[in-house]
């Protein structure tokens, strides 16, 4: 039996259950909630790496992250996303983005499993619903964007947040670039797909690229579309990478997450 607790504006939902003992009905309900809310999370989950990976397969095929090496030879699909107290620069992912938008087939979903967390209120992950962003996008802007594709690069603006970890666990040898439609439909609903951390241009020439980009980014990340997830140890979150932006928030201290992306 699971209990679903929606958050403000239905942007996210907490699900109370034991992930070690899910029934087929539970799994169906969890999948449905992920589609409905875009972000779901589970507190107090004592899963081994094997159990965590098994749970991820409910949603699809675990992917290999091109930027960092995996946790181990046994679990290459799990990557460690970490902030250390000795780090000087921004945290890994400290800018709104969607994961791996610079690949031809970006992951549908991303999961994080908290292993070490700072004190309550620090190290949150912010999310922004791109279903809501599209819904409230002015018609003039919708028309301007409807036939555009974004050009996304692994060397986009967010690359400055990855320096500390790629020194230790670097894996990416060359720049990756991919193009994706800015406006798309997911599960019958229109959404914006534009990663501020990776966008470098559009596929067509547009007047005042920087101005259009800045107007779009500002709209995508309005507070009314956002939910800030507060972490505690042994918490798992999974979100729809196609319709949800996310970012790490600035803080000093230690935080370690095990991440899986799913295609």
Order of alpha helices (4+ residues) and beta strands (2+ residues): beta-beta-alpha-beta-alpha-beta-beta-beta-alpha-alpha-beta-alpha-beta-beta-beta-beta-alpha-beta-beta-beta-beta
